[in-house]
Structures are given as C-alpha cells and as structure tokens.
Amino acid sequence: MIKFHKNITFIIVTYKSENIIEECLKKIPKQSKIIIVENSNNFHLKKEIKKKFRKVKLDRKSTRLNSSH
C-alpha cells in the first residue's frame, strides 16, 4: 500500500448518517485527517463520533439550505 494517506484530508458531508458513518470512519486510515459536516441537528451523533474517533473534526450545521424560496 502506498503511504500517501498522511497528506489526504477526507471531508464527509452527511445528513442523519448515524447508521453508516462509524463503519465509514473505521475504513479510513487513522493517520489521515477527517472532517465531517453533519447537516442535521443530531447532537447525539456528534457526541458519539467525538468519543470514538478523537481526531475527527465534526461540524454540525444547524441550518440547511432550502431551494424552495
């Protein structure tokens, strides 16, 4: 395996992804930088991710863009 993953940042944009995000994070090399943008108001998910994956930066967006206006 090529060891270039230290220079890669994974940015994952999600919405109510509590059923799949943990498995996804387990598959990313631990040396990589990971940023998650969670587009729901799920405080529990943020707390769980921070507890299990301490190096992950998680931004929770409280407002969503609405294209109907």
N, C-alpha and C positions, 0 to 999 in steps of 0.2 A: 504494500500500500504506500502510495506517495504521501509524504508528511508535509503537505501544504496547508492542512486544515487550521493551523495556528493563525494564519493570515486571513481566514474567512470569517465573516460575520453572517450568521443566519438570522434573518428577520422573518418572523412568522406572524402573519395577521390573522386573527381568529375572531369568531363570534360564537359564544356558547360552545366551546370546544372541550369541555371537561371530560368527555368520553374518549377523546383520542389524543389530546395534547401530551399526556405523560408518556405514552408509547413513542410518540414522535420525538420527544426530547431525549429519550433513552438511546435513540439511534444516531444522534448527532455526537461527533467526537467531543469528549469532555474538555479538550484544550481550546475548542472553538468558542468564539463569543456568540451569545444568543440573546436576541431581543424579541420579546413577544408583545404585540399590540393586541390587547383584548378589547373588542368593541362592544362588550356588554357591561352591565353593572354588577358583574359577578365578583363580589368581594371574597367569597369563599375560595374561588379558583385562584385568585391572586395569592391568598394566604397559603394554600396548599403547594403551589408552584414554588414560592419562596422558601418554604420549609424543606421541600425535597430537592430542589435544584438551586442552591445558594448563589451560583454565579450567573444565573439568568436574570436579565433585566426585564421587568414586566411593566408595561404602561397600560393602564386601564382607562379607556376613553369613556367618559360619561355621556357624551352626546354623539349622536350618529347623524351623518348627513342624510338629508331627506330630499330626494329628487322630485317629489311631487309638488313642490312650490314653484 
